[in-house]
Amino acid sequence: GGTLGITAADLDWKIDGGEGFNNDDGSVHPSQSTAGISVQAGYDHQLGPIVLGAQIDYTVTHFEENSRFDGGEGSDLRTEIHSLGTARVRGGYPIGDCLLFTAGGLAFGDLKHTYESDGSPARTHAKDKLGWSAGGGVEVAVSENVSLIAEGLYVSFEKSATAQGPFYDDQFE
């Protein structure tokens, strides 16, 4: 199947030694949203009153968030998400032509973090990341082989240390 959706991201940037930039602890928490196009495949099986299944999906998106710090020297932070996907199990309870369900499992994504301080070369950390996902929603059968799904999905990726030195340890989450 296919999906059109909205990807909203909440980032957590912590800059060691960044006190006085935006927060006293050198952290910034920008939020941004963008559209994405997904493909998905899955299988469900009904066991009495319960439906169990598995699903994999892959989303292509162009998410980019930039922030500028103006402390002792200016600094630019940028996070880009080019794609993300999940491999999940799901369970639900059917009510007529509707299925109320929850899902959870593995998440993977192509993320890139860049930190650039005025007068210094950019430090970039690009990596395929692993994480976890959890969510739920409702699926409505339109015909025997077609359904519409409204779903909320939370995806979290591990922290990335992008720049480390004797006096700093910058992290993106």
Secondary structure, DSSP 8 states (H G I E B T S, - for coil): -EEEEEEEEE--EE-TT-TTSSSTTSEE--EEEEEEEEEEEEEEEEETTEEEEEEEEEEEEEEEEEEEEESSSEEEEEEEEEEEEEEEEEEEEEETTEEEEEEEEEEEEEEEEEEEETTS--EEEEEEEEEEEEEEEEEEESSSS-EEEEEEEEEEE--EEEEE-SS-EEEE-
